[in-house]
């Protein structure tokens, strides 16, 4: 992998950390800009680079850099009640990117890929929340899944539209290479 790719992945990991600070507090799990950032990464970078960016983001937080929501960091976040959402970001980036690479980097496909990807951290996060917070399934669903559906769809749409536009410009500027079907 080229040094340029590592630098791009690191920049996107930083972007995830910045957007994680945009939060709307809820009782157990806040609504954050992290999922928007993950969708942007996958839509702009594709599967491999976006997954690398998310893994770097997780490692930064694990190492103590305050990149998680509300400037939190460390193993207690990754293995606490919201850890399942964060771990879910890794397959989300990969699967969203793969869908785009196998179809095309166009808005309809990006909307589909980001909407599908939105459900991955919701599912992993809700299961993890049930276990970590010792909740019943209905409590976990009502506090860790349902409140995030509408915001998730909105963030998926924003990530799709903005991601496709930024990707086009980065390819034109020769910062990124075209990969997958371009449409």
C-alpha positions in Angstrom: 0.0 0.0 0.0 1.3 3.4 -0.9 2.2 6.0 1.7 -0.4 8.3 0.1 -3.1 5.7 0.9 -2.0 5.6 4.6 -2.1 9.4 4.8 -5.6 9.5 3.2 -6.8 6.8 5.7 -5.3 8.7 8.6 -7.0 12.0 7.5 -10.3 10.2 7.2 -9.8 8.6 10.7 -9.3 12.1 12.0 -12.5 13.2 10.2 -14.4 10.4 12.0 -13.0 11.6 15.3 -14.1 15.2 14.6 -17.6 14.3 13.5 -17.9 12.0 16.5 -18.0 15.2 18.6 -21.2 16.3 17.0 -23.6 14.7 19.4 -27.2 14.7 20.5 -27.4 13.2 24.0 -29.8 10.4 24.6 -30.1 8.3 27.9 -27.8 5.3 26.9 -26.5 6.0 23.4 -26.1 9.5 21.9 -26.8 10.3 18.2 -23.4 11.2 16.8 -21.8 12.2 13.5 -19.7 9.0 13.5 -22.1 7.1 11.3 -22.2 10.0 8.9 -18.4 10.0 8.8 -18.3 6.2 8.2 -20.7 6.6 5.3 -18.6 9.4 3.8 -15.4 7.4 4.2 -16.9 4.4 2.4 -18.5 6.4 -0.3 -15.4 8.5 -1.0 -12.7 5.9 -0.5 -14.3 2.5 -1.3 -14.0 -0.7 0.8 -10.3 -1.1 1.6 -9.2 2.5 2.4 -12.4 3.3 4.3 -12.0 0.1 6.4 -8.4 1.1 7.1 -9.5 4.5 8.2 -12.1 3.1 10.6 -9.6 0.6 12.0 -7.1 3.5 12.6 -9.9 5.5 14.2 -10.6 2.6 16.6 -6.9 2.1 17.4 -6.5 5.8 18.1 -9.4 5.7 20.5 -8.2 2.5 22.1 -4.7 4.0 22.6 -6.3 7.0 24.5 -6.7 9.7 21.9 -10.1 11.4 22.7 -11.7 10.6 19.3 -14.9 8.8 20.5 -18.1 10.8 21.2 -17.8 13.5 23.8 -14.0 13.3 23.6 -13.9 9.9 25.3 -11.2 7.3 24.7 -9.8 4.0 25.9 -10.8 0.4 26.3 -13.7 1.3 28.6 -15.5 2.9 25.6 -14.8 0.1 23.2 -15.9 -2.5 25.7 -18.6 -0.5 27.3 -22.3 -0.2 26.3 -21.6 1.7 23.1 -18.7 -0.5 21.9 -20.8 -2.6 19.6 -21.6 0.4 17.5 -18.0 1.3 17.2 -16.9 -2.2 16.3 -19.8 -2.3 13.8 -18.3 0.6 11.9 -15.6 -1.7 10.6 -17.9 -4.0 8.6 -20.1 -1.0 7.7 -17.2 0.7 5.9 -16.2 -2.5 4.1 -19.7 -3.6 3.0 -20.8 -0.1 2.0 -17.6 0.3 0.0 -18.0 -3.1 -1.6 -21.6 -2.4 -2.7 -20.4 0.7 -4.4 -17.4 -1.0 -6.0 -19.6 -3.8 -7.4 -22.3 -1.5 -8.7 -21.2 2.1 -9.3 -20.2 5.2 -7.5 -23.4 7.0 -8.4 -26.1 8.6 -6.2 -28.8 5.9 -6.4 -26.2 3.1 -5.6 -24.7 5.3 -2.8 -28.1 5.8 -1.3 -28.7 2.0 -1.3 -25.2 1.2 0.0 -25.3 3.8 2.8 -28.8 2.8 3.9 -27.9 -0.8 4.0 -24.7 0.1 5.8 -26.6 2.1 8.4 -28.2 -1.1 9.8 -24.9 -2.9 10.6 -23.8 -0.7 13.5 -27.4 -0.5 14.7 -27.6 -4.3 14.8 -24.2 -4.9 16.4 -24.6 -2.0 18.8 -28.1 -3.1 19.9 -26.9 -6.7 20.6 -23.8 -5.4 22.4 -25.9 -2.9 24.4 -28.3 -5.6 25.5 -25.4 -7.6 26.8 -23.2 -4.8 28.2 -26.1 -3.0 30.0 -27.9 -6.2 30.9 -31.1 -5.0 29.2 -34.1 -7.0 28.0 -34.5 -7.2 24.2 -37.3 -4.7 24.1 -35.3 -2.2 26.2 -32.3 -2.6 24.0 -34.3 -2.1 20.8 -36.1 0.9 22.2 -32.9 2.6 23.4 -30.3 1.3 21.0 -32.1 0.8 17.7 -35.4 2.6 17.2 -34.3 6.2 18.0 -31.5 5.9 15.4 -33.6 4.8 12.4 -34.7 8.2 11.1 -31.4 10.0 11.9 -29.6 7.1 10.3 -31.6 7.3 7.1 -31.0 11.1 7.0 -27.2 10.6 7.6 -27.1 7.9 4.9 -28.6 10.3 2.4 -26.2 13.0 3.3 -23.2 10.6 3.2 -24.4 9.3 -0.2 -24.8 12.7 -1.8 -21.8 14.5 -0.3 -19.6 11.4 -0.6 -20.2 11.1 -4.3 -19.6 14.8 -4.9 -16.4 14.8 -2.9 -15.2 11.6 -4.5 -15.6 13.1 -8.0 -13.6 16.1 -7.1 -10.8 14.1 -5.4 -10.5 11.9 -8.5 -10.4 15.0 -10.8 -7.7 16.4 -8.5 -5.8 13.1 -8.8 -5.9 12.6 -5.1 -7.8 9.3 -5.5 -7.7 6.8 -8.3 -10.9 5.5 -9.9 -11.8 2.1 -8.5 -14.8 -0.1 -9.2 -17.6 1.0 -11.6 -17.9 4.7 -11.9 -21.2 5.1 -13.7 
